[in-house]
Amino acid sequence: MKKLLNLAALTLIGALGLSSVAQAEELHVMTSGGFTAAYKVLGPKFAAATGNTLDTALGPSMGKAPEAIPNRLARGEHADVVIMVGYALDELIKQGKVLPESRVELADSRIGLVVREGATKPDIGSVEGLKTTLLNAKSVAYSDSASGVYIQDQLFKRLGIEPQLKAKSTMVPKIPVASVVATGDYQLGFQQVSELLPVPGVTFVGKIPESVQSVTRFAAGIPVGAQHPVQAKALLDYLASPAAQPDVKATGLDSVSR
């Protein structure tokens, strides 16, 4: 195992064009939920290859929660890298908080559905099946980030069932939607697939139909005033590299066409 790790580290160093004797630093990374599962796999590989350490803060890409990345930066919290929903990152670039030339596109994320482990998997293979499943559900939960905003503000309207869903659907803040489905608090849980898969106690049903799907692009950048921009760029280059794509896809994300 150690030999395999060393080989992977050397391969990564070569792929990134890094020197194994480059000065190692502690990078402060802020990442939002959709890319977190991939980051948790790729981050340790980058650290092993480069000697850098990663100090990571988790938070949504938007919203009023104190943990939200824009709110963290507004309070003056330091970061070398931010990983978040693309359009939320673009807003930070417009505000002059992230270097525009540092922006890197990482992956696409689609919305999926989970039910409690042991429950019958409903039919969401077609738009009509999804509509029927939602109408028959006793309760529906979705996240307070990009996927949930889409479901609440657009999907229910597109399906023509907004009035029927209003009283039995809830936007869940801060915690993974699948966790409240696992406890039985909600019958159906919708969120980005990469955020649903790691949670125990639920069964993944599938992605919602492509014709009513909302694809969220995850991107990353380097904040203005980052203490370690060279090492930060190396991390971003790796996260977007071909070598990282098998791990990205394994977490439920889709690679970005380049």
Secondary structure as GFF3:
##gff-version 3
##sequence-region A 1 258
A	DSSP	alpha_helix	2	16	.	.	.	ID=ss1
A	DSSP	beta_strand	26	31	.	.	.	ID=ss2
A	DSSP	alpha_helix	33	50	.	.	.	ID=ss3
A	DSSP	beta_strand	53	58	.	.	.	ID=ss4
A	DSSP	alpha_helix	69	74	.	.	.	ID=ss5
A	DSSP	beta_strand	81	85	.	.	.	ID=ss6
A	DSSP	alpha_helix	86	94	.	.	.	ID=ss7
A	DSSP	three_ten_helix	100	102	.	.	.	ID=ss8
A	DSSP	beta_strand	104	109	.	.	.	ID=ss9
A	DSSP	beta_strand	111	116	.	.	.	ID=ss10
A	DSSP	alpha_helix	127	136	.	.	.	ID=ss11
A	DSSP	beta_strand	140	143	.	.	.	ID=ss12
A	DSSP	alpha_helix	146	150	.	.	.	ID=ss13
A	DSSP	pi_helix	151	155	.	.	.	ID=ss14
A	DSSP	alpha_helix	156	159	.	.	.	ID=ss15
A	DSSP	alpha_helix	162	166	.	.	.	ID=ss16
A	DSSP	beta_strand	169	172	.	.	.	ID=ss17
A	DSSP	alpha_helix	177	182	.	.	.	ID=ss18
A	DSSP	beta_strand	188	192	.	.	.	ID=ss19
A	DSSP	alpha_helix	193	196	.	.	.	ID=ss20
A	DSSP	beta_strand	202	207	.	.	.	ID=ss21
A	DSSP	three_ten_helix	210	212	.	.	.	ID=ss22
A	DSSP	beta_strand	216	221	.	.	.	ID=ss23
A	DSSP	alpha_helix	229	239	.	.	.	ID=ss24
A	DSSP	three_ten_helix	242	244	.	.	.	ID=ss25
A	DSSP	alpha_helix	245	250	.	.	.	ID=ss26
A	DSSP	beta_strand	254	255	.	.	.	ID=ss27
###
